[in-house]
Amino acid sequence: MVLEFKGQRFAAQGFAIRRDANIAALQQHDRRSMRPSWVSAGSNPEHYEYSATPELRATDGAVLRCTLTWPARQAPAGYCETREGTRIAVRFD
């Protein structure tokens, strides 16, 4: 992941991406279907939400800590924060 901010280039690689079940989507599915959510939870990727908390670094040691979340089939979005507390909204295509 690469992000340019205030003339600096920040980068991170090899960070973890977490996948969790989207409980709201599963509950909505249960209302429309006769199958319980545990049957369809692993078979339908629409029921997943993803998240990541990468720490991006610039060559001078500056750090951006990011919090990203996104539902299945959509682009990651969230924010990155500087050490001073400045938040930067981010959304990827």
C-alpha positions in Angstrom: 0.0 0.0 0.0 1.4 3.4 -1.0 0.0 6.8 0.0 1.4 10.3 -0.7 0.6 12.9 1.9 2.2 16.4 2.2 4.9 15.6 -0.3 5.9 12.4 1.4 5.5 8.9 0.2 4.3 6.4 2.8 4.4 2.6 2.2 3.5 -0.7 3.8 3.5 -4.2 2.6 2.9 -7.6 4.0 0.2 -6.5 6.5 -2.6 -8.7 7.6 -6.1 -8.5 6.0 -8.8 -9.9 8.3 -12.0 -11.5 7.1 -15.1 -11.6 9.3 -18.7 -12.7 8.8 -21.0 -9.7 8.3 -23.6 -10.6 11.0 -26.2 -8.0 9.6 -26.0 -9.6 6.2 -26.4 -13.1 7.7 -29.4 -12.1 9.7 -31.0 -10.5 6.7 -30.4 -13.6 4.7 -32.0 -15.7 7.5 -35.2 -13.7 7.2 -35.4 -14.3 3.4 -34.3 -17.9 3.4 -35.3 -21.1 5.1 -31.7 -22.1 5.5 -30.0 -21.0 8.8 -27.0 -18.7 8.5 -24.5 -21.3 9.5 -25.3 -23.2 6.2 -24.7 -20.2 3.9 -22.1 -18.3 5.9 -19.1 -19.9 4.2 -20.7 -20.3 0.8 -21.6 -16.7 0.0 -18.8 -14.2 -0.1 -21.3 -11.3 0.2 -21.4 -12.2 3.9 -17.8 -11.1 4.5 -16.4 -7.9 5.8 -12.7 -7.2 5.5 -10.4 -5.0 7.6 -6.8 -4.0 7.8 -4.7 -1.8 10.1 -1.4 -1.2 8.2 1.3 1.1 9.5 2.8 3.1 6.6 6.3 4.5 6.9 8.1 7.2 5.0 11.9 7.1 4.4 12.4 9.8 7.1 10.7 7.6 9.7 7.3 9.4 9.7 4.4 7.0 10.3 0.7 6.9 9.2 -1.5 4.4 11.1 -4.4 3.4 9.0 -7.8 1.7 9.7 -9.5 0.3 6.7 -12.8 -1.7 6.4 -14.8 -2.8 3.4 -17.6 -5.2 2.5 -17.1 -7.9 0.0 -16.7 -6.7 -3.6 -16.1 -3.1 -2.7 -13.0 -1.0 -2.3 -11.2 -0.5 1.0 -12.0 2.8 2.8 -11.3 4.4 6.1 -8.7 6.8 7.4 -5.0 7.2 8.2 -3.7 9.2 11.2 -0.4 11.0 11.7 1.4 11.0 15.0 0.1 14.5 15.6 -3.5 13.2 15.3 -4.4 14.5 11.8 -6.8 12.2 10.1 -6.8 11.6 6.4 -9.9 10.0 4.8 -8.9 7.4 2.2 -10.8 5.3 -0.3 -9.2 3.0 -2.9 -10.5 2.1 -6.3 
